[in-house]
Amino acid sequence: MAHLSALKWGTGIRTFEIFLEPTCPFSVKALRKIPLLLKEVGEDNLTVHIRLQSQPWHMFSGVIVRAIFAASTLNEGRDRAHDVLPAVADHREEFEFTDHCSGPNMGTTPAEILTRLETYSGVALAEAFTLEDVTKAVKWHAKYSRQNGIHVSPTFMVDGLIDSAFSSGDSVEDWAARLFL
């Protein structure tokens, strides 16, 4: 049975959950701030959870989200999932459609997307991609987002409550100040 590693960093009492869609440019901005935020406030003061939120207008979103969870089933799963996240971010146009409906990816298959992800991240995903545990993780994240009223990415929650004061455009210092007022 595969083990899914939590997409969690830090060990602090304060909990910061960030709901991301991996190909969303605003989610990419937020993703890149997480290591800087943990360095700023200290990993012993904050726990950060990445929650993945597939969005249908990002046409390959479901495939990419599933691939990230597949990576989390591997040895050092959290870190392998984190290898895939920036690989998507660094090459996001290769995983997107023009105006969400046309362009070079119109003939691209999910298998080709998976191959691209493996190439860019260096993580072998194909076998883990088919695991039932991955399906369960995808469903859990979707349900958790819906239960918390999450509809857009990125969305930020602090200690279980949505906090609309956070934005991907904020500085790391602004995030730190809001988290520890």
C-alpha angles and dihedrals in degrees: 000000000000121000119222113214116217115247089235134134130184131023105236129131092238109083122208115186119191118194108208139180103206098222096043109109091219091051089051090055090051093046092055091054097057098084090044091050093051090049091048097050101024127254090249090061101049139039114203121197122191110212115192118222117189113211120197097219087064091071099206094038095112093050093048095046090049090050091053091052089046088056089052090062092061128087108293085013100179091053093045089052088050089053089058097046097062090039087061092043093050092051101027096140089061088060098044140076125233107261087353091285115057146023139080095333095061091100096038117117128213088248090057090049090052091050090051090050091050091049096048097041101036089227121128103228109159099089096042090045090074098052121121090224088063090054089051091051093050090051093045093053092047092049093045091051093049093046089054095046094249112162106150137044133271100028121166130212126189116199091341099314126104110244112199091186088081120087135176086236093062121102121251087247090056091051091049092049093049092048095050106033 
